[in-house]
Amino acid sequence: KQWYQRRVAITAGMFKCNESDATSRGLQSIPGGEIQVPHCQIESIERLNLTPSGTPLYIRCKTFLVLKFIFRREPDANDVEKTLNRLSRPISIEEISVLNYRPNSVHCLASQRSGWHVFDINIEYARFGVPNSEWIQSWLNNDYKLCPTYPKWLFVPAEATQEIVVGSAKFRSQGRLPALSFVYEPTGAAICRCSQPCVGITMNRSEFDEKMVSCIRMANKKEKSTDCDSALIPLL
């Protein structure tokens, strides 16, 4: 973070200044009087000739915001112009601030070193109370051959046999069989994701796919809840 004459600051990904220190056009009122402009929103920077009051610097943004500064010291104006020109035009994607973030906390650093363990599908489904008597974990997609675009861990109705799961996948576009995405634990109502069935112009049917949908419907039947139902969301 670099301050110039206590008026403007250049930080990671952001150009900051006080509203009272800049002449602006197209600026709405900002709480606290601080102007923050992401580097990616800067369109052009223009430094004019030296005047008796200092060196003028115009910053034009892609949001039609125009900022004008007067720097008493010409080297400061040159430094701001050079720095913003460089930061607003990254050479590679790694130079974009959001992609070059380096966390300081121990927890974030540990997560960064083991990124594959940040998300655990079993922990996420455990929040829904799954697996349970209605929904179980299936390993049929462990090698991604059943459905290449699904995770290898799938949750399916406990009543659905291996034959039903495989048969349903064969009848669905790209093998995207109905798989559990969310369960509302108090009622057991479920949301499943799937693709369109391959019915075609000949109106094909699949006994296994129909049984799969029936198993999903029955998995929503709870003794204490008779009005809950399931939802199948097709993925186009």
SVG drawing of the C-alpha trace seen along z (x, -y; Angstrom):
<svg xmlns="http://www.w3.org/2000/svg" viewBox="-50 -29 60 84">
<polyline fill="none" stroke="black" stroke-width="0.4" points="0.0,0.0 1.5,-3.3 0.1,-6.8 0.9,-10.0 0.7,-13.2 -1.9,-11.5 -4.4,-11.9 -4.4,-8.9 -3.5,-5.3 -2.6,-2.4 -3.4,1.0 -3.7,4.5 -6.4,4.3 -7.7,0.9 -7.1,-2.8 -8.3,-4.9 -8.7,-8.6 -10.8,-11.0 -13.7,-12.5 -12.6,-16.0 -9.2,-15.7 -10.4,-14.9 -12.4,-16.8 -14.8,-14.3 -17.6,-13.9 -20.2,-11.1 -19.6,-10.4 -22.4,-9.5 -22.2,-10.3 -20.2,-7.7 -20.5,-7.0 -17.4,-8.2 -16.3,-10.2 -13.8,-7.6 -13.6,-6.8 -12.5,-3.3 -11.7,-2.4 -10.7,1.2 -7.6,1.2 -9.6,3.1 -12.1,0.2 -9.4,-2.3 -9.6,-3.2 -6.8,-5.8 -4.5,-8.0 -3.4,-11.4 -0.8,-13.6 -0.9,-17.3 1.9,-19.8 3.2,-21.3 1.2,-24.3 1.9,-26.8 -0.3,-24.8 1.2,-21.4 0.9,-18.6 -2.6,-17.7 -3.5,-14.0 -6.7,-12.8 -8.0,-9.2 -10.8,-8.1 -12.8,-5.0 -14.8,-2.6 -17.8,-3.5 -17.6,-7.1 -16.1,-8.3 -13.4,-11.0 -11.1,-11.9 -8.7,-14.9 -5.8,-15.4 -3.2,-18.2 0.1,-16.9 2.4,-19.4 5.4,-17.2 5.8,-16.1 7.6,-12.9 4.5,-11.8 2.3,-12.4 4.8,-10.4 4.9,-7.6 1.0,-7.3 0.7,-7.5 3.3,-4.8 2.0,-2.5 -1.7,-2.7 -0.9,-2.2 1.0,1.0 -1.7,2.3 -4.7,1.5 -3.1,3.5 -2.0,6.9 0.3,8.9 -0.9,12.3 -3.9,13.6 -1.8,14.2 -1.3,10.5 -5.0,9.9 -5.3,9.2 -8.2,11.5 -6.2,14.4 -3.1,13.4 -4.5,13.3 -2.3,14.5 -4.1,15.2 -2.3,14.5 -4.3,16.5 -3.1,19.9 -6.4,21.5 -6.5,20.0 -2.9,21.0 -3.6,24.6 -6.6,24.7 -4.5,23.3 -1.9,26.0 -4.6,28.7 -7.1,27.3 -8.5,30.7 -9.8,31.1 -11.5,27.7 -14.8,29.3 -15.9,32.6 -19.1,33.9 -19.7,36.3 -19.7,33.4 -22.0,31.4 -24.6,34.2 -24.3,34.9 -25.8,31.5 -28.9,32.8 -28.9,35.9 -27.7,38.1 -27.1,41.1 -30.1,42.3 -32.8,45.0 -34.1,43.3 -30.9,42.2 -27.6,44.0 -24.2,43.4 -23.5,45.1 -20.0,45.9 -21.1,46.9 -19.6,43.7 -16.3,44.1 -14.4,44.3 -16.7,41.7 -17.8,44.2 -21.4,44.1 -21.6,40.3 -18.4,38.4 -20.0,35.0 -21.2,36.2 -19.0,36.6 -17.8,40.0 -19.9,40.0 -23.6,40.2 -26.6,40.3 -29.5,42.4 -32.7,43.8 -32.0,46.8 -34.6,48.8 -32.9,48.3 -30.8,51.4 -27.6,51.3 -29.5,52.5 -32.0,49.6 -29.3,47.0 -27.3,48.2 -30.5,48.6 -31.7,45.1 -28.3,43.6 -28.5,45.3 -31.8,43.8 -30.8,40.2 -28.9,37.8 -25.1,38.1 -25.8,40.6 -27.1,37.9 -29.4,40.1 -31.6,38.5 -29.2,38.0 -29.8,36.3 -28.8,32.6 -30.6,31.5 -32.9,32.8 -35.0,30.8 -34.4,32.9 -37.6,31.9 -39.9,33.2 -37.6,35.3 -38.5,33.4 -35.7,33.8 -34.3,32.1 -32.7,34.3 -30.7,33.3 -30.9,35.1 -30.9,34.6 -33.7,35.2 -34.8,38.8 -34.0,40.1 -37.6,40.5 -37.1,39.6 -39.7,39.4 -40.5,43.1 -41.6,42.4 -39.1,44.8 -39.6,45.8 -37.3,47.3 -38.6,49.6 -35.5,48.9 -35.8,45.1 -39.5,45.2 -38.5,47.4 -35.8,44.8 -38.3,42.0 -40.7,44.1 -37.9,44.8 -37.3,41.1 -40.9,40.5 -41.1,43.2 -38.0,41.9 -40.0,38.7 -42.8,40.6 -42.4,40.1 -44.8,41.2 -45.1,37.7 -45.4,36.0 -47.8,36.9 -47.7,33.8 -44.1,33.6 -42.9,34.4 -39.7,34.5 -38.5,32.3 -36.5,33.4 -34.5,30.6 -33.4,31.3 -29.9,30.1 -30.0,28.9"/>
</svg>
